[in-house]
């Protein structure tokens, strides 16, 4: 920043006021840039998260139950810890990226007394009730708790398009948001620790339904000698076009009024029945399409055939 030119006729009081204003306008380096972070769990995702922290200038300590996974991270500047006790001996937040809910307890229960007053960010894939249980466990041990759902694959961490959803302690999220943004776009959903994972799994259920639908279609076409790559050329634009209907589906569901359908359940039944027959004729298993047929048939049998297809959410809920 260039040195300001100060008029010689300014008095001491005016100078003090002016430089005070300049200090207010000059951005200070965030303290969180020097905050040490501990990463527990060095699977593919844990390694990607730790590397992003190192590249972001955070002093990073790493630990993994099975030794030998930290060589690249240590070469990049991370500190290796032999034991969990050593790993949590450093200050700053602790990020857990472990196998599952049970692994979090197996790793942290033995050192819970040492974690009092510390902060835990759990990025392990845990179900909403498991996240809430961990939040209660953390509160009982005076540990700040933030839960997260990672909406990315390891290669996306630290890159545009990656997202991590958070819920739990708002104070913890606010304090370390700058650090969290090194990993992915950080979105906060409230104090309910289970809400981030609920969003996570809801989005993943959408993803798995889409991918398994593609796999079913690819199996159908393969019976005629058409490769999956040829199917993909048409499946991508078709899926993109159909995705544009989701906001309207959401509007109808939120209204709770299914009596003015664009296409009623009665309309969809013949199409789904035909898909089932075509799949069977092609020698394709019906694991994907039969549940959809059952949902439609059950609603029609209950007299809901004239209602909108979106009513299916009531059948599921």
N, C-alpha and C positions, 0 to 999 in steps of 0.2 A: 504494500500500500504506500503511495508516495507521501512524503512529509508535507502537511498542509502549510501554506503560507499564511502567517499570522500577522495581521496589521499591527504596527508598532505602537499604536495609540490605545490598544486594549489593556484594561487594567487586570490585576491578578484575579479578581472575582470573575470577570468575563472570560478569562482564559480557562479557569477551572470549569466553568459551565460548558464552554465549547468542547473541551477535551472529554468531558463526561458524556456529552451527546455523541461524540465520535465513537467512544467505547461502546455505547448502546447500539450503534449502527454496525459496528464491526462484529461479524459472526464469530462466536467463540467455538473452539474445537470441543466437540461433545465428549464428555467424560466416558461415555460408553465405548468410544474408540479404543480405550485402554483396558476395558473390562475383560478379565480372563474368562474363558468359557471351557467347560468340561463336557466331552462327548463320551457317553457310555454306549458301546455297541458299534462295531465296525464291519457290519455287513455292507453291501454295495451302497445302500442309502446313507448309513452312518459315515462311511468314508467320503461320500460326496458332500455331505453337510460339513464335516470337519475341514475338508479341503477349501470349501467356500469361506469358512471362518478364517482360516489361515491366510488365504488370499486377500481377505478383507482387513487384515492387520490385527485380528484379535489373537491375543496369546491363548493358544488352544492346547488343552491336555486331553489325551485320548486313552481309552481303555477298552479292551475286548476280552471276553472270557477265554477264548482260544488265542494264544499268542501268535505273533507273526503276521498280523494283518495291518500293522501300522508303519511298515518300512517306508512306503511312499510318502506318508503324512509326515513322518519324522524328517525325511529328507527335505520336505517342503517347509519345515519350521515348527511342526507340532512337537509337544513333549509327550513321551510315552510313560504311562503309569503301569506298574506291574500288578497292583492290586486296586480294588475299588476304593479302599481306604486311602491309598496314595492319590488316586484320581480326584477324590472329593476334598482333598486337603487344600486345594487351591480355592481362592475366592471366586465369586461370580456365579452365574447361573449354571445349572447342570442339565444337559440335554440328554434324555434317554431315548435311544433308538434301538430297542431290543426286540427279541423275537415275538413276544406276546405279553399279555397281562400278567401271567404267572411269572414270566422272566423278570418283569419289573420288580415284583415283590421278592423274588429269589435274590436279586441283585442288591436291592436297597433295604430290605428288612434288617439284615445283619448290621447295617451302619446307620439305622434310623436315628439313634441317639446323637450321632455326629452331624446330622443334617438339620437340627433345630436352628431356626433362624435363616436357613438357606432357601434357595429358589430352584424349583424343579420344573422343567419344560418337557413334558412327555410327548414325544413324537412316535411312540410305538403304536402300531395298529391295535387299538382297543375298542371294544364295543361301547356304546354310550353309557350303559350301566356300569361297566368296568371303569370307565373314566371317572364317573361320579364316585365310585368306591375309592379310587385312588385319591381323588380330591378330599374325601372325608379322612382317609388315612393320613394324607399330608397335613390336614388341619389339626388332627390329633397330635401330630409331632411338631407342630408349629413350623411347617414348611410351606412356603408360597408355592402355589400350583397353577400351571397353565397347561392345557391339553391342546394337541394339534393334530390335524389330519392333513397329510401330504398329498396334494393333487399334482403329482409329477413323478416321473421316473428319475433314477439317479442322474442320468446324463443331462436332465433339464435343470438341475439345481444350480442356482446362481445365474440362470439365463432367463430372458424374457419368455413369458408363457407359463412359467412355474408358479404355483400358488400353494400356500399353506394356510389352512383355516384354523383359527384359534378360539378357544373359549376357556373361561376360568377367571383367574385374577386379572382384573383390568389394570391394577397398579403394576403388576409384573409385565404385562404386555406393553404398557406405555413406557415403562422404564427401559425396556430392551428392544423396542420396535426397530431402532436403527440397526441393531445387530441381526434381528430376525429378517429384515429386508435384504440382508446379504444372501440369505438362503433362497428366498422367493418372495413374491408379493404376499404381504401379510394382511389377512382380513380377520377382524375380531367380531364374534357373534354373541358376546354377552357372558354373564357370570356363571351360567349353567355349564359346568365342565363337560357335560355329555353332548352339548349341542354341536360342537365342531365335528366330532366323529359321526354324529347323526347325518349332518350335511355330507360328510365324506362318503359314508356308505350309501346314502341316497344317490349321490352322483355316480358312485361306482356301480350301483345296481343298474342305472341307466346305461352305463358303458358296457357292462357284461351282457345285458339284453341285446344291445346293438351288435356286439361282436358275435354272440352266439347266433343271432339272426343271420349274420353274414355267413357264418360257418355252415348253417343249415342250407342256405341258398347255394353255397359253393358245392355242398355235397349233392344237391339235386342236379346241378348242371354238370358235375363231373360224371354222372351216370350217362350223359350223352356225349362225353368226350370234350366238353368245353372247360378250359383251365380256369382256375380261380382268378388269375390275373385278368382275363377277359371279363369275368363277372365284376371284378373290382372297378373296372373302367366305367361301368354303368351304376354300380352300387353306391359309389361316392356321391355323384351328383344327385341321384335319387334320394339318398339319405339326407343330404343337405337340404334338398327342396322340402322333404317331409318334416324336417326339424323346424321349419318356419311355422308349422301349425301348433307347436307346443304352447306359445303364449295364449292362443285362443282356447286350447284345451284347459289351460290353467284358469282362464277367466270363467269358463263354464263350471269347472270344479268348485272354484271359490264362491260362485253364485249359488251353488246347490240346486240350480234349476236345470233339469235334464229333459224338459218337456218340449223343447223346440230344437230338435237335433238337426244338424247338417246331414248326418248319416246315422240312422238309428241302429241299434243292435241287430234288428231283423235284417238290415241291409248287409251287415258284415258276416252273418252266419253262413250264407252260401259260399262266400269267398273263402272263408277259413276252412269250411268243409272240403272245398275243392283242393285247397293247399294240402290238407291231410291226405286226400286220395292220391294226389300227384306225388306226394312224398313217399307214400307206401308203394306206389307203382314203380318208383325209381329205386326202391330198396333202401330208402333213407329212414333211419330211426325217427320216431315221433316224439322224442323227449322234449324238444323245443316247442313244437306247435300244439301238442295235445293239451297242455295246461291252458293255452289261450282259447282253444275250442271249448274246454270245460267251463271256463269263466263265462263265455258267451252263452253256452247252452243252459247253464244254471240260472242266469238272469232271465232268459227267455221263458224257461219253465216256470219261473216265479211271476210271470206276467209283465216283465219289464222290457220286452222286445221293442216297443215303440219309442223307448227312451234312448238318449244319446249314448254313444259308445263310451264317452267320458264317465258315465255312471259306474264303470268298472272299478273306479277308485273306491266306491262305497262297498263293493263286494270284497275288495282287498282289505279295507280298513275295518 
